Amino acid sequence: MKLSSRPDLLSRDAAGETWLAAVIAALCFIACLAAIGAAAGERAAHGWAGRLRAEATVQVRPRVDETGAAAAGRAAETLAGLDGVEEAEAMDRATAERLLRPWVGEAALADLPVPHLVTVRLDRDAPASAVVMSRALAEAGLDATVDDHRLWRGEVERSAAVLSALALAVFGLTALAAAAAVVYATRAGLQAQRQAVETLSLSGATDGAIARLFMRRYGLLASGAGAVGALAAAGVAGLLRGVGGEGGLTAALPVAWSDLALVVMCPLLSGAVAAAAAWIGGLTVLGGRRAER
């Protein structure tokens, strides 16, 4: 008897398989979103760190006989001539007030001494260091402090690493939960179809042949359920990417169209895990039944 061509040899538990498919689809949905979130978080962190690395801010303190605008202008001219600096521009008072307004409020701006700042855009390939810029400013007779955003860049990278680790942990846990659900369903299916299994054994079917029937059934079931969960996750990711334009819905987690390729693997992995779990679980149960005889 060629069991692989006779899928009807095993009766179907419609209710049980429906619940199993729903659980696997939900777990695959969560796993796909976790994988996309990890990729988006990593992309956002690299983007923010790259922008911070390519910029610097200089605070200039004018001399007694010099205005703040004149000191900031001299600092911008000094920095613009350095190797590794693409552009240096003195920030006017209106721009500085616009940056401070959300933090201090409109009423306090008139009484506050607004700092005199210079924004510096650095060469991404060979940026000038804070030490080089500070030395050049000191040689020009300027009292200034250079902030190369090193502290902020470190915080961003550490936060991104934590978020990516959490997302990968969620992905791993959901994959393990899906495997556990399939193993449990396989063992329950073998117990529920004891009579069919006994009939096949008496007809000469080996344990491996019977286990392959369950492997085929639950592998196809998990692949289909995984595809449903993956398509749902792709729809959510596509909505987040399409609604917000080039940067996606939010700059905090910039979803790219290439992230949708991650969901393609979910049905394949789900089916492979289910087939392996069904095979191992089936042989374990059948081997235990033979030992009891």
N, C-alpha and C positions, 0 to 999 in steps of 0.2 A: 504494500500500500504506500503510495507516494503522498505523505502527509502535507508537504508544502503546497500541493495543488488542491487540497481539500480544506479551505478555511472554514467550511461549514461544520467541521467535525466538533468544534467547540461552540456551545450555546452562548448567546450574548446576554450579558447583564446590562440592559439598556440604561437603567437608572444609575447603577454603579459606575459605568463607563462615562456617562454624562457628567457626573460629579467629578470624576477623575480628570476629564478633559477640561472642565471649568477651572479646577485647581491649577492644572499645568498652564493653562492660558494666562491665568492671573499672575502666576509666578514668573512666567516668561515676560509678561508685560512689565513687571517691576524690575526684572533683571535687565531688560533692554533699556529702560529709562535710566537705571543706575549706570549702565555702560556709557550711554550718551551723555549723562551728567558728568561723569568722570572725564570724558574727552573734552567737553565744553569747558569744564573748570580748569583743566590743564592748559587749554588754549587761551583762556582769559588771563591766567596767571602769567604765561609767557608774554602775552601782549602788553599787559600792564608793566611787567618788569622790563620789557624792552623799551617802552616809552620812558619809564623812569630813568633807565640807564642812558638814554639818549638826550636827557635834559638835565639842567642844573639851574639853581636859583641863587642869586647873589644879593645880599643885603648890604647897601652902601651907607656909611655914616659920614655925612659931609663935614668938612672943616668949618671953623668959625667964620672964615671969610668967604665961604662958598655955599651956594644954594644946593638943595638936595637934587634938583633936576640936573644941574651942571655936573655934580659928582657922579650921578648915575650915567650921564652921557659919556663922561670920561672913562668910566669903568667899561661901558659897552664897547667903546672904541678900542680900549686896551685888549679886551678879551677877543674881539672879532679878528685881531691879527695873529692869534695863536694857532699853532698846528693842532688839529683835532677839534676845532670849533668851527661850525658851519655858519652860525649866525648868533649875534648877541644884540639884544634890544632893550633899551631902558623902558620900564613900565611907567606910564603916566599916572597921575593921581586918580583920575577917573576910573582907570582899570583896577588899581589897587583897592579903591573904595568898593567897587563892584564885587571883588573877591571877599572883602571883609563884611559886607552888608549882611549876608545870611547869618553871620556868627555874632555880630555885636549890635545889629539893628541900625536903623536910619538915624535915630536921635543921637546916638553916641559918636557917630562918625565925625561930626564937626569938631568935637573936643579931643579926638584921639590924634596922636602923632602918627600919621600914616608912614610906614617904612618905605624907603626908596629902594626899589628892587630892579634887578636886571635879569631877564630871562635869557638863558643860553641854550641853544640847540647844538648838540655835539655830533661829531662824526660817529656813526654807528659802528664802523669797522675799527677805527682807532681813536676813541674819544680822549680828549684831554682830561687829565686827572684833577681832582680837587687841589692837590698839592701844587701842581703846575700853575693852575689859575690863581691860587692864593699868592704864590710867589710873584707872578706877573703884576697883580694888583698892588702888592706891597712895594715893588720896585717903581711903580708909577705914582707912589705917594698916596695911595688910597687906603682908607680904613674900611675893610669890607670882610664879610664872612661868606664863604662858599658852601652851599648845601648841595651835595651831589645825589641826594635822595637815597643814600645807601640804607639808612634805617628803614624807610618805607618799603624799599625793594625787598629787604629781608623779611619783613612782616608779610608782604604779599606772597612771597614764595613759600613761606612756612604755612600760611593759611591754605594755599592751594594744595600743598602736599597733604595736609590733614583731610581736606575735603575729598581729594582723589582717593585717599586710603579708605575713607568711610564709604564712598561709592563702590569701590572694588569689593569691600567687605560685604555690602548689601548684595552685590552680584553673586559672590561666592555662596552666601547663605541661601539665597533663593535657588541657586542651582542644586545645592545639597538637599533643600526641602523638596524640590521636584523629584530628585532621585529617590528620596525616602518614600514619597507618595507612590511612586511607581513600584518600588519593591513591596510595599504593603499591599497594593492593589493586586500584584502578581500572586503573592502568597494567598490572599483572600480568594482570588479567582481559581487557583488550583484546588483549594479546599472546597469551594462551592461546586466545582465541576469534578468532584471525586469520581462519580460514576463514569463520566466520559473518559477520564484518565485511566480508570481501571479497565474499561473496555478496550482502549487503545493498547494498553500494556498486554492484555490477554491476546490481542490480535498480532502481537509481535513487534509493536512499536518500541523503539528504544527511548530511554530517558532524554537523550539529546534531541530526538525527533519531536517528542512532545514539547520539550522546552522551546524548540524553534517555533512551534505554533504560537506559544505565548509571546515569544520575542517579536514575531512578526506582527501580532495583533497590537501589542502595547507600543511597539516602535512606530507603527503607522498612526496610532491614536495620539501619541505624544507629538509626533511631527506635525499633524494637523492642528492640534491645540496650540503648539508653539508658534505655528504660522499665524494663527488668529491673534495671539498675544503680541507677536512681533509687528503685525500690521497695525494693531491699535497703538503701539508705542511709536511706530513710524508716523502715524497720523498726528499724534500729539507733537512730536518733534518737528514735523513739517509745518504744523500750525505755528509753533513758536518761531520757526525760521522764516516763514513766509509773511507773517503779519508785520514784523518789525523792520522789514527792508534789509539792507545790506548787513547790519549788525545783529539781526534777529530781534526778538521781542525785548530782550534785555541785554545790556552790555555786560552784566555780571556773569551770565552764562551764554556766551555767543554760540548758538548751535549752527553748524555748517551742514550743507547738503551732503557732504561726504560722510557725516556721522550716521546717515541712514544706512550706510553699508554695514554698520555693526549689527543691525537687526537681521541681516540675511543669515548670519550664522546661527541664530537662535533656534529655528526649526530643525536644522541639521544636528546641532548639539543636543537638543531635546530628544530627538528621535534616537540618536546614538546612545545617550545615557539611558533612555527607557529600554532600548533593546538589550543593552548590557545588563541592566538591573533585572529585566525579565529573565534573561538567560541564567544568570547566577542564582536568582531567587528560585527559578523553576527547578534547576538541578539540585539545589539544596533541599527543597521540599520533597522532590521525588526520591532523592537519595535517603532522606529520613524515613519516608514511607516504606522503602524496601528494607531498611534496617529493622523496622518494627515487625516485619513479617516473620 
